[in-house]
């Protein structure tokens, strides 16, 4: 799981170009000849940065295996080989993100979703298939490498049928436009995991691992539910980008209606059935504190679902710096309040501060988007 997380977290090395490509492709809808340079410039950068990331992981593989993963001597060689093979996945992973951005930018969500389904299947089945031949960690990671490489080839093939490979070229001016927007997204991409995992870290350190279970289970459920509003805002982002803030009010209104209409009934039902549902699903001990945590986090989930619309509209208008600065300003007060609340009220306090951050984030994004 740590290796999967390592490859996933390497997305910071795309310098925000994944979403920047979506935006620029959408903006260039009237000038399709610009799409080749957008792809070429982005791909060259992420292949170079991905290669650098792979080299760093390869160089520090021994440190990761011994000091971070705490692997015992009997599994050392296998873990070291697996970690170094995993590093090779990074360039393929980053290139795939850029190419997916093209499909999102042209709003070809049929091809995008079909690709994601096939890619997800490869990512989970190939490692298992490799394990059938040799039951070692490195064999599993070789399967992951082939899955990432195959997925990258597949998405390149899909995109090349819409935008000829011969038009994919480097363009300094295009790259500057892409990186000026994307670099600010990197700040958010670095801060977000800190805020996502720090609450659990503080709970484990202050109240103990036993209490953490009553927070982690509802938190993970809320995280899974976020797929719904994220899917809606991901679909409207290219349209908002193409409009560039001009006449985007109706698109925003539709996105808010769809998000609210989708999540609000779910929130109301889950709020009332939480004690019974968690008790049946996870055991009677989860029908008390864990259910209360879940009910509090449902309020934050509602605010977060709403906030995604102005957040994406701000970025569609090119204000990635604004959203990054908001997250920078939020992180320290959030961590301080989280620490204090966990000390005073345990997991219920943590859930309350989490929901408060979502509410503050929603208000700030809505206010800044309206200016």
N, C-alpha and C positions, 0 to 999 in steps of 0.2 A: 504493500500500500504506500510506503514511503517513497518508493521508486516512481510509482504512478504520480504521486504528488510532486516529486522533483521535476519530472518531465512537464507536468501541467503548469507548475510555477515558473518554468522557463519562458512562459509566454510574455514575461516582462521584457525579454530580449527582443520582442518585436517592436518595442518603443511606441506602442499604441497604433501601429500601422494597420492592424486588422480592421479596426473601426474607421480609421482614417481612409482606408481604401473604399469601404462601403460608402462613406460620405462623398468622396471625390468621384466615384463611379456614378453615383446618383446625380450629382451636380452636372456631370458631363453627358447627360442623357441626350441633349441636343447636338453634342459634338462627339460621336462615338470614336473618332480617330484619336482622341486623347486617352482612350482606355488602355491601349497598348503600353505607352510610356508609364502610366500609373502602375500597371502590373509589373513591368520590367524593372522600374526603379525600386518598388517595394520588395520584389523577390530577391533582387541582388543584395539589398540591405539585410533582409532577414536571413539569407543564406550565410552572409558574412558574420552577422551577429550570432546566429545559431551555431556556426562553426566555432566562434570564440567561446560561447557557452559550453559547447561540447568539449573543447580543449581544457577549459577550467575544471569541469567535472572529472575529466580523465586525469588531470594533473593532481587534483585533490581527492581522488577516489579512495586512496588508502586512509586518509584522514576521515572521510565520510563513513567508511566501513568500520573502522576501529573506534573512533571517538563519538560519532553521531548515531550510527545504527547499532553500535555495541555488539558486533558479531563475534561469536567465539572462534577459537583457533581452528576447530574442525571444519568450519564452514567458510573460513577466511578467503581462500583462493576462489571458491565458487562465487562468493559475494562480490569480491573485487572484480572478477571478470564480468559479472552481471551489471555492476554499476558502470563500468567502462562501456559496455555495449549499450546500456540505457542512454549514455551521453550522445550516442550516434542518432538517437531518435529525435533529438531537439531540432536540428535543421529541417527535417521532414515535417515535424509538427508545426513549426512556425510558417513554413511555406504553405502548408495546407490552410492555415488561418487566413493568410492573404488571399489565396485563391477562393476560399469560401466567401470572403468579403466581396469578390466580384459578383457572385451569384446573388448575394443579398442586395448589392447595389443596383442590379438590373431587375430586382424583385422577382427573380426566378425561384420562388420558394418551393416549387414542385421538385426541381432538380436538387435544390439545397437539402430538402428533407429526405429525399431518396438517397443522396450521398451520405448524409449523417447516419441514416439507418444502416447502410452497408458498411460504413466506416466503424460504427459502434460494434457491429457484429464481428468484423475482422479483429478489432482490438481485444475482444474478449475470447473469441474462439481460437485464433491462431496460437496465443500463448498456451492454451489448454492442449491443443493439438501437438505442440512441440514437447509438452510434458509427457505425452504418451511414448515418445521415443527415448527420452532421458529425463528422469525425475530429479532435475537439479534447478537451482535458482537461475543460473546463467541460461539454461535452455528455455526457461519461461520468458526471460528478457529477450532472447533471440527471436522468440515468437512475437513479442511486442514490437521489436525493430522491423520485422517483415510486415507486420500489420500497419505500422506508421508509414513505411516506404510504399506499400501497396495502396494505402489510402491517398497518399500524396500523388502518386502516379494517376490514380483514378480521377481525382478532382482536377488535375492538370489536363487530362484528356477531355473531361466535360467542358472545362472553361475554354480550351483551345478550339472547340467546335463553334464557339460563339465569338471568340476574339483570337485571331490567328497568332500563333507563336512567333511568327516573323515580325509582328508589330511590337513584341515585348522588348523594349529597349530602355536603356538608362537615359534619364533626362534630369539635369541638375535642378532646373526651375520647378519641375513637377515634384521632385523629391523634397525640396525645401518647403513646398506647400504641405506635403504629406507629413513631414516631421514636425513642422511648427504646430500642427494640430495634435498629432499623435504623442509627442513628447510629454504633454501635460496629462494625457491619459495614463502614462506610465506611473505618475505619482499616485493616482487613484488605484492602479493595479497593485502598487506596493502597499499602500495604506489599508486597503480593503481586507486582505488576509489577516493583518494585524488586529483589526477591530473584530473580525469574525472569530478568531481563535483566542484572543486575549481574555475574553470573559470566562471561557472554559478553563484556561490556565490559572486565572486568579481564584476561581471557585475551587479547583483541585488543591491549590496551595494553601488557601485560607480555611476552607471548610472540610477538605478531605475528598478523596476519590468517591466515597460512598454517596455524598450529596450530589456530586457531579452528574450521576446517572439521572437524577430527577430534573436536571436542567438540559443535559445533552440530548435526551430523547425528544422532548418537545421542540428544542432548537433545530434538530435535524429534520423533524417533520415540517416545521415552518420553512426551512431551507428548500425542501422538496416542493412545497406548495408554491414557492416563488417562480417556478417554471412557468406558471400560467400568465402572470402579468408581464414577465420578461419576454415571453413569446409574442405577446401583443405589441409591446413597445419595440421589439426587435423588428417586427414586420412593418411598423409605421416609420421607423427611423429613416430609411431611404427616401420615402415620400416627403418627410419633413426636411431632409437635406436638400432635395431637389427644389423645394419651395423656398428654402433659405430664410424662413420667417415671414415671407410675403404670402399672405392668404393661408397661413397654416392653422388658423383658429378652428376651422371646421374639422381638420384632421385630428387636432388635439382633442377636441370635444368628443369625436367618435372614439378615440383611444381611451379617454377617461370613462366614457359610457360603457365600452366593452369591458375594460378592466374592472370598474365598479360593479357592473352587472354580473360579471363572472365570479368575482371573489366575495362580494358582500353576502349573498345567500349561503355560501360555503362557510364564511366566518360565523354567521348567526347560528347555523346548525351546529357547527363544531364547538362553539362557545358553550352551548347548553348540554351537549352530549359528552363533553370532554372527560368528566370524572368517570362516567360509565364506560366510554369508549377506551380510554387509556387503561382502565382497570381490566377490561376484557382482553385487550390486545397485549399489554405488557405485564399484567399481574395486579392484584388488589392494592399492593403498596404504591402503585402509580396513580391511584384514583384520588389521592390527597394533594400533597405539595406539587407533584409533577403536573397534575391537572390545573392547579392554580397558576403555575408558571406558563402553561400552554395558553390559558385564557388571557393572561396579561400580554403575551407575545402576539396573540391574534390581533390585538389593537395596533401594535407596531406594524404588523404585517399589512393591515389596511392602509396605514399611512405610507408605508414603503411602496405598495402597489400604485398609489396615487402619485407619489413623488417621481416614479420612473418616467412619467409623461413629460413634466417640465424639465426634468434632468436630461432626457434625450433630446428635447426640443432646443435646450440651451446648446448642447453639443452640435446639433444639426445646424444651428446658426453660426457655429464656429467658436463658441465660447467654452472651449475645453479648459482654458486657464481658469475661468470662473468656477467651474465645478470642482476642479482640483484644489483651488484655494479654499473652498467651502470644506472639503474633506480634511485639508491640512488644519484648518481652524477647529474642526470638531474633535480631532483625534485625542489631543491632550486632555481637555475637559472631560471627554467621555471616559478615558482610562482612569482619571482621578475619581470621578463619580462612581465608576464601576467598582473600584477598589474599596471606597468608603461604604458603598451600599452592600457589597458582599460581606464586609466585616460586620455591619449592623444587622442586616436582614437576610443574609444568606442568598439562596438561589432566587427567592421571590424578589429581593432587592435587585439582583442582577437582571432579571426579566423586566423589571420596571424601568431601569436605566436604559436597557436596550430599546424598549418601546418609546421612551422619551427621546432618545436619539433619532429614531425613525420619524417621530412627530416634528422635531426641530428641523431635520433634514428636509422634510416635505414642505414645511412653511418657508424655509429659506429658498428652496428651488422654485417654488411657485411664485414667490415675491420677485426673485431675480429674473425669472422668465417673463414676468409681466411688465418689466421696465422697458 
